[in-house]
Amino acid sequence: MNNYIILNKKNSRNIKGLLIQKLAPITKAKIRTNVEEIDGKDGDEIIKLGYSSYDKEILIGLSYDHDIDEIINFFNSEGEVIFSNEPDKIYNYSIIDQIDFEKLLSFKIAKVRLHIQPFKYSILEPIKQLKFINNKVIVRNNGNIYSSPIIHLKGKGTINLYINEQQILKINLDESVEDIIIDTQKMESYNATTKVLKNRMIIGNYEKCKLLVGKNEIKYDGIVEEMKIQNYSRWI
């Protein structure tokens, strides 16, 4: 099967004259570390600082009947990417480096470097409607590393949110029903319709809003009409 990529739901196979000659191998993001040597102590201390973003380089080519403007527009983008050698996963990407389209026109081949964020998600997991029983529900992270989910919440008044018996967030909504989105990865909250930031309504630590690999219990107290979750499984 021919290689392809999908940028923001647009498939390279539908771009006139664009060929994906070679894809980057599947790799794992590198852990950023700080190594400290302590006087009087053997060895050193390795402090893990989180996972680094990295680049995936692909090789592109042109067929005889191509539309260079359409190809330029295709790569003038950022957002979500799927690679054909890993068709069930989705990454977040940016294209930072300049692409040599002159070389592409002259030699019918060029390199494109996609700057990839360290985590990937399943394309098979849509936004999940949570069905609570006694204000509790089990959510399973099917990935291989903790996830920082996006929570869609419709409710009113003060709502306390717990994950695995630990209170994570206190959400102070108006007394009329409001629909908000809590993006724990970006550490921001906003109105689902107007996109107006609602960070002032949230008390707590976004970094602690994590789902461990396997089963996690989410519960709340307060008035919640609906809660959905996405990006609840994550891979490295």
FIMITOR-87970 format. One record per residue (C-alpha): residue number from 1; x, y, z. Coordinates in nm, 2 decimals, always signed. Layout:
<sites>
NUM / X / Y / Z
...
</sites>
This chain:
<sites>
1 / +0.00 / +0.00 / +0.00
2 / +0.13 / +0.35 / -0.08
3 / +0.23 / +0.58 / +0.20
4 / +0.01 / +0.86 / +0.30
5 / -0.05 / +1.12 / +0.57
6 / -0.36 / +1.29 / +0.69
7 / -0.33 / +1.65 / +0.80
8 / -0.64 / +1.79 / +0.98
9 / -0.86 / +1.52 / +0.81
10 / -0.72 / +1.60 / +0.46
11 / -0.56 / +1.29 / +0.30
12 / -0.24 / +1.34 / +0.10
13 / -0.37 / +1.09 / -0.15
14 / -0.63 / +1.35 / -0.25
15 / -0.37 / +1.62 / -0.31
16 / -0.31 / +1.64 / -0.69
17 / +0.04 / +1.51 / -0.78
18 / +0.16 / +1.47 / -0.42
19 / +0.35 / +1.15 / -0.34
20 / +0.47 / +1.04 / +0.01
21 / +0.79 / +0.86 / -0.07
22 / +0.90 / +0.77 / +0.28
23 / +0.77 / +0.80 / +0.63
24 / +0.96 / +0.84 / +0.95
25 / +0.99 / +0.53 / +1.17
26 / +0.77 / +0.50 / +1.48
27 / +0.98 / +0.63 / +1.77
28 / +0.93 / +0.72 / +2.14
29 / +0.97 / +1.08 / +2.27
30 / +1.28 / +1.14 / +2.47
31 / +1.26 / +1.22 / +2.84
32 / +1.42 / +1.56 / +2.93
33 / +1.64 / +1.52 / +3.24
34 / +1.86 / +1.72 / +3.47
35 / +2.16 / +1.53 / +3.61
36 / +2.30 / +1.66 / +3.94
37 / +2.61 / +1.55 / +4.12
38 / +2.60 / +1.58 / +4.49
39 / +2.92 / +1.61 / +4.70
40 / +2.97 / +1.32 / +4.93
41 / +2.72 / +1.10 / +4.74
42 / +2.82 / +0.83 / +4.50
43 / +2.68 / +0.85 / +4.15
44 / +2.44 / +1.13 / +4.06
45 / +2.07 / +1.23 / +4.08
46 / +1.86 / +1.21 / +3.76
47 / +1.56 / +1.44 / +3.77
48 / +1.30 / +1.37 / +3.50
49 / +1.15 / +1.69 / +3.36
50 / +0.90 / +1.55 / +3.12
51 / +0.89 / +1.43 / +2.76
52 / +1.03 / +1.63 / +2.47
53 / +0.87 / +1.72 / +2.14
54 / +1.06 / +1.58 / +1.84
55 / +1.06 / +1.58 / +1.46
56 / +0.93 / +1.33 / +1.21
57 / +1.09 / +1.38 / +0.87
58 / +0.91 / +1.25 / +0.56
59 / +1.02 / +1.24 / +0.20
60 / +0.77 / +1.38 / -0.06
61 / +0.77 / +1.37 / -0.44
62 / +0.57 / +1.49 / -0.74
63 / +0.39 / +1.30 / -1.00
64 / +0.38 / +1.43 / -1.36
65 / +0.04 / +1.59 / -1.32
66 / +0.07 / +1.80 / -1.00
67 / -0.07 / +2.12 / -0.85
68 / +0.21 / +2.29 / -0.66
69 / -0.02 / +2.55 / -0.51
70 / -0.24 / +2.28 / -0.36
71 / +0.06 / +2.10 / -0.22
72 / +0.19 / +2.43 / -0.06
73 / -0.15 / +2.49 / +0.10
74 / -0.16 / +2.13 / +0.23
75 / +0.17 / +2.18 / +0.42
76 / +0.09 / +2.54 / +0.53
77 / -0.08 / +2.40 / +0.84
78 / -0.06 / +2.28 / +1.19
79 / -0.30 / +2.06 / +1.40
80 / -0.35 / +1.69 / +1.39
81 / -0.17 / +1.43 / +1.18
82 / -0.21 / +1.06 / +1.11
83 / +0.07 / +0.85 / +0.94
84 / -0.01 / +0.55 / +0.73
85 / +0.25 / +0.34 / +0.92
86 / +0.05 / +0.40 / +1.24
87 / -0.31 / +0.45 / +1.11
88 / -0.49 / +0.41 / +1.44
89 / -0.30 / +0.70 / +1.62
90 / -0.32 / +1.07 / +1.59
91 / -0.05 / +1.32 / +1.68
92 / -0.04 / +1.70 / +1.72
93 / +0.21 / +1.87 / +1.49
94 / +0.34 / +2.20 / +1.36
95 / +0.56 / +2.26 / +1.05
96 / +0.83 / +2.50 / +1.17
97 / +1.11 / +2.46 / +0.91
98 / +1.08 / +2.60 / +0.56
99 / +1.01 / +2.35 / +0.29
100 / +1.23 / +2.37 / -0.03
101 / +0.95 / +2.37 / -0.29
102 / +1.20 / +2.49 / -0.55
103 / +1.39 / +2.17 / -0.50
104 / +1.07 / +1.98 / -0.52
105 / +0.99 / +2.13 / -0.85
106 / +1.34 / +2.08 / -0.99
107 / +1.42 / +1.73 / -0.86
108 / +1.07 / +1.61 / -0.79
109 / +1.17 / +1.53 / -0.43
110 / +1.20 / +1.72 / -0.10
111 / +1.20 / +1.67 / +0.28
112 / +0.93 / +1.79 / +0.51
113 / +0.99 / +1.80 / +0.88
114 / +0.69 / +1.78 / +1.11
115 / +0.74 / +1.89 / +1.47
116 / +0.55 / +1.64 / +1.68
117 / +0.43 / +1.68 / +2.04
118 / +0.53 / +1.38 / +2.25
119 / +0.20 / +1.20 / +2.30
120 / -0.04 / +1.03 / +2.07
121 / -0.40 / +0.94 / +2.09
122 / -0.64 / +0.67 / +1.94
123 / -0.85 / +0.77 / +1.65
124 / -1.10 / +0.51 / +1.76
125 / -1.18 / +0.68 / +2.09
126 / -1.44 / +0.96 / +2.03
127 / -1.56 / +1.20 / +2.30
128 / -1.71 / +0.97 / +2.56
129 / -2.04 / +1.05 / +2.73
130 / -2.00 / +0.96 / +3.10
131 / -2.28 / +0.76 / +3.26
132 / -2.26 / +0.82 / +3.63
133 / -2.41 / +0.59 / +3.90
134 / -2.44 / +0.76 / +4.24
135 / -2.22 / +1.04 / +4.10
136 / -1.94 / +0.79 / +4.01
137 / -1.81 / +0.64 / +3.69
138 / -1.51 / +0.43 / +3.58
139 / -1.30 / +0.56 / +3.29
140 / -1.03 / +0.34 / +3.15
141 / -0.70 / +0.48 / +3.01
142 / -0.61 / +0.21 / +2.75
143 / -0.28 / +0.37 / +2.67
144 / +0.07 / +0.32 / +2.81
145 / +0.11 / +0.64 / +3.00
146 / -0.10 / +0.87 / +3.21
147 / -0.34 / +1.10 / +3.02
148 / -0.44 / +1.46 / +3.07
149 / -0.80 / +1.46 / +2.95
150 / -1.03 / +1.72 / +2.81
151 / -1.35 / +1.74 / +3.02
152 / -1.68 / +1.88 / +2.88
153 / -1.91 / +1.97 / +3.17
154 / -2.26 / +2.12 / +3.18
155 / -2.38 / +2.22 / +3.52
156 / -2.44 / +2.50 / +3.76
157 / -2.32 / +2.62 / +4.10
158 / -2.02 / +2.47 / +4.28
159 / -1.90 / +2.14 / +4.15
160 / -1.62 / +1.94 / +4.32
161 / -1.44 / +1.69 / +4.09
162 / -1.26 / +1.39 / +4.22
163 / -1.03 / +1.14 / +4.04
164 / -0.94 / +0.82 / +4.23
165 / -1.07 / +0.96 / +4.56
166 / -0.86 / +1.28 / +4.54
167 / -1.03 / +1.61 / +4.49
168 / -0.87 / +1.77 / +4.18
169 / -1.08 / +2.07 / +4.09
170 / -1.35 / +2.30 / +4.24
171 / -1.56 / +2.45 / +3.97
172 / -1.76 / +2.76 / +4.05
173 / -2.02 / +2.81 / +3.78
174 / -2.31 / +3.05 / +3.77
175 / -2.65 / +2.96 / +3.91
176 / -2.78 / +2.92 / +3.56
177 / -2.66 / +2.61 / +3.36
178 / -2.33 / +2.67 / +3.18
179 / -2.14 / +2.45 / +2.94
180 / -1.76 / +2.46 / +2.98
181 / -1.46 / +2.28 / +2.85
182 / -1.17 / +2.20 / +3.09
183 / -0.85 / +2.13 / +2.89
184 / -0.61 / +1.99 / +3.15
185 / -0.32 / +1.95 / +2.89
186 / -0.33 / +2.32 / +2.80
187 / -0.43 / +2.42 / +3.16
188 / -0.72 / +2.63 / +3.06
189 / -1.10 / +2.64 / +3.07
190 / -1.34 / +2.81 / +2.85
191 / -1.71 / +2.84 / +2.76
192 / -1.80 / +2.57 / +2.50
193 / -2.00 / +2.81 / +2.28
194 / -1.83 / +3.15 / +2.31
195 / -1.48 / +3.02 / +2.39
196 / -1.45 / +3.29 / +2.66
197 / -1.19 / +3.18 / +2.92
198 / -1.32 / +3.06 / +3.25
199 / -1.00 / +3.00 / +3.44
200 / -1.12 / +3.22 / +3.72
201 / -1.40 / +2.97 / +3.79
202 / -1.16 / +2.68 / +3.84
203 / -0.97 / +2.62 / +4.17
204 / -0.72 / +2.34 / +4.18
205 / -0.42 / +2.20 / +4.01
206 / -0.46 / +2.11 / +3.64
207 / -0.14 / +1.90 / +3.66
208 / -0.31 / +1.66 / +3.91
209 / -0.60 / +1.60 / +3.67
210 / -0.45 / +1.28 / +3.53
211 / -0.59 / +0.94 / +3.44
212 / -0.35 / +0.66 / +3.52
213 / -0.30 / +0.36 / +3.29
214 / -0.60 / +0.13 / +3.35
215 / -0.91 / +0.20 / +3.55
216 / -0.98 / +0.53 / +3.71
217 / -1.28 / +0.64 / +3.92
218 / -1.43 / +0.99 / +3.85
219 / -1.69 / +1.13 / +4.08
220 / -1.84 / +1.47 / +4.16
221 / -2.07 / +1.65 / +4.40
222 / -2.29 / +1.93 / +4.29
223 / -2.53 / +1.98 / +4.00
224 / -2.40 / +1.83 / +3.68
225 / -2.64 / +1.78 / +3.39
226 / -2.38 / +1.62 / +3.16
227 / -2.02 / +1.53 / +3.15
228 / -1.81 / +1.41 / +2.86
229 / -1.44 / +1.33 / +2.83
230 / -1.19 / +1.30 / +2.55
231 / -0.82 / +1.22 / +2.52
232 / -0.86 / +0.98 / +2.81
233 / -0.62 / +0.72 / +2.66
234 / -0.27 / +0.82 / +2.57
235 / +0.04 / +0.67 / +2.43
236 / +0.41 / +0.76 / +2.43
</sites>
